[in-house]
Amino acid sequence: MIIVRATQKLINTQRIKPEIIDLKSENISVLSEWYANTITSSFKGKSFVIYVHYPSLITVIVMGKTINKTFTEFKERLNNLLGRFSFPQSFLNEELLHFNNCKITKTNSRKMLGFMNSITDQIISRMYTYESISEIDFDEEENILMNYIHGNKPANYFTPSLYWGNYFIGEDPTGNYENIKSNNSIKLIPDENKLSRTESLHMENQLMKIQIEDILGGQIMNGSDNEIPTEIENIFLKNIIEFEKLAKESKKITVFELLGKPKFKETEKLNPAQLKEELNKVLTLLSKKSIHLDFLAEYSNEVMYNFITKELIAIETQTLNFPGMIIHFIYEDFHPNVEFEVLTMAKQFIHSLLIPEESKEILNNICGKKIKVNGEVLNINELLNKFNLFLLINNVESFRNYKKTNLLYNENKTKVKLEGNIEKKEEGVKVKKKIPMYFYLVKTENNWQIAGVDFELLS
C-alpha cells in the first residue's frame, strides 16, 4: 500500500476527506510514503502534481490537479525515473507491487513541507524558461531534482541519488554530502541518442547568434567571467530576434499620433491648479501608451507641460508591439542642463571621497585620466591615495551638504568653474564651518568631465 500525504491545498482541490492512518498496522515498504502538492504552472489553466518521497526526496512531476487523475501516471513515471538511474530491477519489481493501493491522508512533517517548498521554487523558476507547455521535458526536470542538494549545513547535505546510492551499499542513506561514495551505483544512465534540454538550447543559441550576426553585422562576443545560464541566454536571443523583426515591420509615427491625437489645453489659459491637473493627465496618458519621460532636474509645471504638448508630441518614434517595450525620453537630451550636470558630478566626487567603497569606478566615469588637485596633476590612483590620507585624518561623518555659491563659464561655454562650500561640524561648536571647494570642468565630445579640484583638506 502507498500512503500519500497531501497538502491542504491539494485536499481542497480534490475535495476529499483525508483518512486516518496507523502506520504500525499497515504494510509499509521503503517507497511507500509520499508527500504531494499541486503547483499552478506559468501556463494558463495548466497545473502539476508533484510527488516527493519521504525521506529520500525523489520527486516525480505529473500534469494534472488531483491525485486520483495523476496517480497511475505517477507510478509509470516513477518506474521510468528509477530505471534511468539504474535502480536494481528486482527492487523495482518488488516495490511497485505496493502501488496497487493508495490511501490519502494529511501531511505531518513541517520539515518535509519545507523541502517541498524548496523543490517547488526550483520547478517554478525553471518552468518560466519554457515558451509552451509542450516544450517541457519532464524527464530532465526529474533528473535534475535527483541530484538537487538538500540540507542546511555540510553535516547533513544529501541528494536523492546519493541517498539511494548509500542505501544499496548498506551505508547511512542520509550520509554527509561531503563524503560522496565514488562507487555510488545510483547515477543517470546517459541516453546517447537524446540531447538534454541544456544541450538542445545551446545548439539553438548558437544558430540564433549566427542569425543575429547576419542581421546586425559584427560578431557576438562569446565567453565572460560571468557566464549567462543557457536558458536565460535563449530567452534573451529570442527577444533580440523578435525585436529586430518587429523593428523592420514597424512604421514611424509621431508621439502625437501614438497618443491618439489628443487635444491639449493652452498653458496661457490655465491657472496653477488647472495646469497641475492637466500635467498629471498628460503624464498618465504617456504612461498608458508605454512612453516614459524623465526630468532629471526640477522644473516648473509650465516648463514640463509645454515641453510635452509642444515639443515631445512632434517627435517621431516607431510602433513596436513588443511585450514590455517602453519608449523612453529624457528632457535633458533636448534641453541640456549644464548646472544640473556639473552639480551632479561634484556630488559624485564628494560621495566617492566620503564613501570610498566604489571610488575608483565613480572617478573613472567623471574624471579624465589626469586631474589637477590644488594645482598638482594626479592620476586616479594617486588621487585615491589622497582620499585615503583624508580619511585617516578626518571624521567623514562631520561633513555635510555641498552648496553652490557661483557658476562661471568661459566665452564658448566649454569650461565651467563651480564655486561652493562643504559644511563641517566641529565638536563643541554650534555653527558649522564652511570650507571652500571649487570644481573645474571641461566639455568633452559626449559629456562633462572634472579636470580639477581645489579643496584645502586634500593636501
C-alpha positions in Angstrom: 0.0 0.0 0.0 1.1 3.6 -0.8 0.4 6.5 1.6 0.1 9.9 0.0 0.3 12.8 2.4 -1.4 15.6 0.6 -1.1 19.3 1.4 -4.3 21.1 2.4 -4.3 22.9 -0.9 -4.4 19.6 -2.8 -7.0 18.1 -0.4 -9.2 21.1 -1.1 -8.7 20.8 -4.8 -9.6 17.1 -4.8 -12.5 17.7 -2.3 -11.7 14.5 -0.4 -11.7 13.6 3.3 -8.3 12.5 4.4 -8.0 9.1 6.0 -6.6 8.5 9.5 -3.8 6.0 9.1 -1.9 3.9 11.7 1.5 3.2 10.1 2.1 0.4 12.6 -0.8 -1.6 11.2 0.0 -1.0 7.5 2.2 -3.0 5.2 4.8 -0.3 4.6 7.8 -0.6 2.3 10.8 1.8 1.7 9.0 3.5 -1.2 5.5 3.6 0.4 5.3 7.1 1.9 5.0 10.2 -0.3 4.0 13.8 0.1 2.0 15.5 -2.7 1.2 19.1 -3.6 -0.4 20.9 -6.6 1.5 23.6 -8.5 0.0 26.2 -10.7 2.2 26.5 -13.7 3.3 29.6 -15.7 0.9 28.4 -18.5 -2.7 29.5 -18.2 -5.0 26.7 -17.0 -2.2 24.2 -16.5 -1.3 22.6 -13.2 1.0 19.9 -11.9 1.0 17.5 -9.0 4.4 16.8 -7.5 5.0 13.6 -5.5 8.0 13.8 -3.1 9.2 10.6 -1.4 9.7 10.6 2.3 12.5 10.6 3.3 14.8 10.5 0.2 13.0 13.4 -1.6 12.8 11.6 -5.0 10.5 13.9 -7.0 8.0 13.0 -9.7 6.1 15.6 -11.7 2.7 14.8 -13.3 0.5 17.2 -15.3 -2.9 17.5 -13.6 -4.7 18.8 -10.5 -5.7 15.8 -8.4 -4.2 12.6 -7.0 -7.0 10.5 -8.5 -6.3 11.6 -12.0 -2.5 11.5 -11.8 -1.6 8.5 -9.6 -1.5 6.0 -12.5 0.9 8.2 -14.4 2.9 8.9 -11.3 3.5 5.2 -10.9 4.7 4.9 -14.5 6.9 8.0 -14.3 8.5 6.8 -11.0 9.3 3.4 -12.6 10.9 5.2 -15.6 12.8 7.7 -13.4 14.3 5.0 -11.2 15.1 2.9 -14.3 17.1 5.9 -15.7 19.1 6.0 -12.5 20.0 2.3 -12.6 17.9 1.2 -9.6 18.1 -2.7 -9.4 15.2 -4.2 -11.4 14.4 -6.7 -8.6 14.0 -3.8 -6.2 11.6 -2.0 -8.6 9.5 -5.1 -9.3 9.0 -5.7 -5.6 8.4 -2.1 -4.6 5.9 -1.3 -7.4 3.6 -4.1 -6.3 2.7 -1.8 -3.3 1.4 0.8 -5.7 -1.8 -1.1 -6.5 -3.5 0.5 -3.4 -3.3 4.2 -2.3 -4.5 5.9 0.8 -4.6 9.7 1.1 -4.0 11.5 4.4 -2.8 14.8 5.8 0.9 15.9 6.0 2.5 15.5 9.4 6.0 17.0 8.9 6.9 20.7 8.8 10.4 19.7 7.7 9.1 17.8 4.6 6.9 20.8 3.8 10.0 23.0 3.9 11.8 20.6 1.5 8.7 20.6 -0.8 8.7 24.4 -0.9 12.3 24.4 -1.9 11.6 21.8 -4.7 8.5 23.8 -5.8 10.6 27.0 -6.1 13.1 25.1 -8.3 10.4 23.7 -10.6 8.5 27.0 -11.0 11.7 29.0 -11.8 12.6 26.5 -14.5 9.1 26.5 -15.9 9.4 30.1 -16.8 12.3 29.3 -19.2 9.9 27.3 -21.4 7.8 29.0 -24.1 5.0 26.5 -24.2 3.7 23.6 -22.1 4.6 21.1 -24.9 8.3 22.1 -24.6 8.6 20.9 -21.0 10.9 17.9 -20.7 9.6 16.3 -17.5 12.2 13.6 -17.6 15.0 16.1 -17.5 13.3 18.1 -14.8 13.1 15.0 -12.6 16.7 14.0 -13.5 17.8 17.5 -12.2 15.9 17.1 -9.0 17.5 13.6 -8.4 20.8 15.5 -7.9 19.5 18.6 -6.2 21.3 19.2 -2.9 19.1 19.3 0.2 20.1 20.2 3.8 21.1 23.3 5.7 24.7 22.6 6.6 27.5 20.3 5.3 27.0 17.8 8.0 23.6 16.8 6.6 23.8 17.7 2.9 22.4 15.0 0.6 20.8 14.4 -2.8 18.2 11.7 -3.6 20.7 9.9 -5.8 23.3 9.9 -3.0 20.7 8.7 -0.5 19.8 5.6 -2.5 23.5 5.0 -3.5 24.3 4.7 0.2 21.2 2.7 0.9 22.1 0.0 -1.7 25.6 -0.4 -0.3 24.4 -0.6 3.3 25.6 2.8 4.4 23.6 5.6 6.2 21.3 6.9 3.4 21.5 10.5 4.8 25.3 10.4 4.9 27.3 13.6 4.6 27.3 15.0 1.1 31.0 15.9 1.6 31.7 12.1 1.7 30.0 11.0 -1.5 30.9 7.4 -2.3 32.9 7.0 -5.5 31.2 3.7 -6.1 27.7 5.2 -5.9 25.7 3.0 -8.2 22.7 5.3 -8.5 23.7 7.5 -11.4 21.8 8.7 -14.5 22.3 6.3 -17.4 23.1 8.6 -20.4 20.9 8.3 -23.5 23.4 8.8 -26.3 20.6 9.2 -28.8 18.9 12.1 -26.9 20.2 15.5 -26.3 19.5 17.1 -22.9 17.5 20.2 -22.9 20.6 22.2 -22.0 22.4 20.7 -25.0 19.5 21.4 -27.3 19.2 25.0 -26.1 22.9 25.5 -26.5 22.7 24.4 -30.1 19.7 26.6 -30.7 21.5 29.6 -29.1 24.5 29.1 -31.5 22.2 29.2 -34.5 20.4 32.3 -33.2 23.7 34.0 -32.7 24.6 33.4 -36.3 21.2 34.7 -37.4 21.7 37.9 -35.3 25.2 38.5 -36.6 23.8 38.2 -40.1 21.1 40.8 -39.3 23.2 43.3 -37.3 26.7 42.7 -38.7 29.7 42.2 -36.5 30.2 39.3 -34.0 28.5 38.4 -30.8 31.1 38.1 -28.0 31.4 34.6 -26.5 32.6 33.8 -23.0 32.9 36.0 -20.0 33.8 35.9 -16.3 30.1 35.5 -15.6 28.6 33.0 -18.0 24.9 33.5 -18.7 22.7 30.4 -17.9 21.7 28.7 -21.2 18.0 29.2 -20.5 18.4 32.9 -19.9 20.6 33.4 -22.9 18.0 31.5 -25.0 15.2 33.9 -23.9 17.5 37.0 -24.5 18.4 35.9 -28.0 14.8 35.2 -28.9 13.8 38.6 -27.7 16.5 40.2 -29.9 15.3 38.4 -33.0 11.7 39.2 -32.3 12.6 42.9 -31.7 14.5 43.1 -34.9 11.6 41.5 -36.8 9.2 44.0 -35.3 11.5 46.9 -36.0 11.6 46.0 -39.7 7.8 45.8 -39.9 7.1 48.9 -37.8 6.2 52.3 -39.1 7.4 55.7 -37.9 4.7 57.8 -36.3 4.8 60.9 -34.1 4.2 60.7 -30.4 1.1 62.8 -31.0 -0.3 60.1 -33.3 0.7 57.4 -30.8 -1.2 59.2 -28.1 -4.3 59.2 -30.3 -4.1 62.9 -31.4 -5.5 64.3 -28.1 -6.4 68.0 -27.7 -4.3 69.9 -25.2 -5.4 73.0 -23.4 -3.2 76.1 -23.9 -0.9 76.9 -21.0 -1.9 80.6 -21.0 -5.5 79.8 -20.3 -4.7 77.6 -17.2 -4.3 78.8 -13.6 -1.7 77.0 -11.5 -4.2 74.4 -10.1 -5.6 73.6 -13.6 -2.0 73.4 -15.0 -1.1 70.8 -12.4 -4.2 68.8 -13.2 -3.6 68.9 -17.0 0.1 67.9 -16.5 -0.9 64.9 -14.4 -3.4 63.9 -17.2 -0.9 64.1 -20.0 1.7 62.2 -17.9 -0.9 59.4 -17.2 -1.6 59.3 -21.0 2.1 58.9 -21.8 2.3 56.1 -19.2 -0.7 54.2 -20.7 0.9 54.3 -24.1 4.2 52.9 -22.6 6.0 56.2 -23.0 8.3 57.1 -20.1 9.6 60.7 -19.8 12.3 61.6 -17.3 13.1 65.1 -15.9 16.4 64.6 -14.2 16.4 68.1 -12.6 13.4 70.0 -11.1 11.3 72.2 -13.4 8.1 74.2 -13.1 4.8 72.6 -14.2 4.7 75.1 -17.0 8.1 74.0 -18.4 7.1 70.3 -18.3 3.7 70.8 -19.7 4.9 73.0 -22.6 7.7 70.5 -23.5 5.2 67.6 -23.7 2.4 69.4 -25.6 4.6 71.5 -27.9 7.9 69.5 -28.5 7.6 65.9 -27.4 4.4 65.3 -29.5 6.2 66.2 -32.7 9.0 63.6 -32.2 8.9 60.6 -34.5 9.1 57.1 -33.0 8.5 53.5 -34.1 5.4 51.4 -33.4 6.7 48.3 -31.8 4.0 45.9 -30.4 6.6 44.2 -28.2 5.6 43.0 -24.7 7.2 45.2 -22.0 8.5 47.7 -24.7 8.8 51.2 -23.3 9.7 54.3 -25.3 12.0 56.4 -23.1 12.7 60.1 -23.4 14.9 62.3 -21.2 14.1 66.1 -21.1 17.8 67.0 -20.7 18.6 65.3 -24.0 16.6 68.0 -25.7 17.5 70.8 -23.3 20.9 70.2 -21.7 21.1 71.5 -18.1 24.7 72.3 -17.5 24.2 73.4 -14.0 22.5 70.2 -13.0 25.2 68.0 -14.7 28.0 70.0 -13.1 26.4 69.8 -9.6 25.7 66.1 -10.0 29.3 65.3 -10.9 30.6 67.4 -8.0 28.3 65.5 -5.6 29.5 62.2 -7.1 33.1 63.3 -6.5 32.3 64.2 -2.8 30.4 60.9 -2.4 33.5 58.9 -3.6 35.7 61.0 -1.2 33.5 60.3 1.9 32.3 56.8 1.0 35.2 55.2 -0.8 33.9 51.7 -1.5 33.2 52.4 -5.2 35.5 55.4 -5.5 37.6 54.2 -8.4 34.7 53.3 -10.6 33.0 56.6 -10.0 36.2 58.6 -10.6 36.9 56.9 -13.9 33.4 57.9 -15.0 33.5 61.6 -14.0 37.2 62.5 -14.3 39.8 62.3 -17.1 42.9 60.2 -16.8 44.6 63.2 -15.1 43.1 65.6 -12.6 44.6 68.7 -11.1 44.1 68.8 -7.3 45.2 72.0 -5.6 47.5 72.7 -8.6 49.1 69.2 -8.5 48.5 66.9 -11.5 47.5 63.4 -10.4 46.3 60.2 -12.0 43.3 58.3 -10.5 45.4 56.0 -8.3 47.3 59.0 -6.9 44.0 60.7 -6.2 42.8 57.7 -4.3 45.9 57.9 -2.2 44.9 61.4 -1.3 41.4 60.2 -0.4 42.9 57.5 1.9 45.0 60.1 3.7 42.0 62.4 4.0 40.0 59.5 5.6 42.8 58.8 8.1 42.9 62.4 9.3 39.2 63.4 9.1 35.9 62.1 10.5 33.8 61.8 7.4 30.5 61.9 9.4 31.3 65.5 10.3 31.0 66.6 6.7 27.6 67.6 5.4 26.0 69.3 2.3 27.8 70.9 -0.5 26.2 74.2 -1.5 26.9 76.1 -4.7 27.7 79.8 -4.4 28.6 80.6 -8.0 28.9 79.0 -11.5 31.2 80.6 -14.0 31.5 79.8 -17.8 34.1 80.7 -20.4 33.1 82.5 -23.5 32.0 79.5 -25.6 30.7 77.5 -22.5 33.2 74.6 -22.9 34.7 75.2 -19.4 33.0 75.7 -16.1 34.1 76.7 -12.6 31.8 75.6 -9.8 32.3 77.6 -6.6 30.8 76.3 -3.4 31.3 75.3 0.2 31.1 71.9 2.1 29.9 72.1 5.6 31.9 70.6 8.5 30.5 70.2 12.0 33.2 70.5 14.7 32.9 69.3 18.3 31.8 72.0 20.8 30.9 74.5 18.0 27.3 75.1 17.2 28.0 76.9 13.9 29.1 74.6 11.0 32.3 75.6 9.4 32.1 76.3 5.6 35.2 75.0 3.7 35.6 76.3 0.1 35.5 73.6 -2.6 35.9 74.5 -6.2 35.5 72.3 -9.2 36.8 72.9 -12.7 35.0 71.0 -15.5 35.6 70.8 -19.3 33.2 69.8 -22.0 34.3 66.7 -24.0 32.7 65.3 -27.1 30.0 63.5 -25.2 29.8 64.9 -21.7 31.4 67.0 -19.0 34.5 65.8 -17.0 36.1 67.1 -13.8 39.5 68.4 -14.7 40.5 70.0 -11.4 39.5 70.4 -7.8 40.6 72.9 -5.2 40.0 71.7 -1.6 42.4 72.6 1.2 41.8 69.3 3.1 43.0 67.2 0.1 46.7 68.1 0.5 
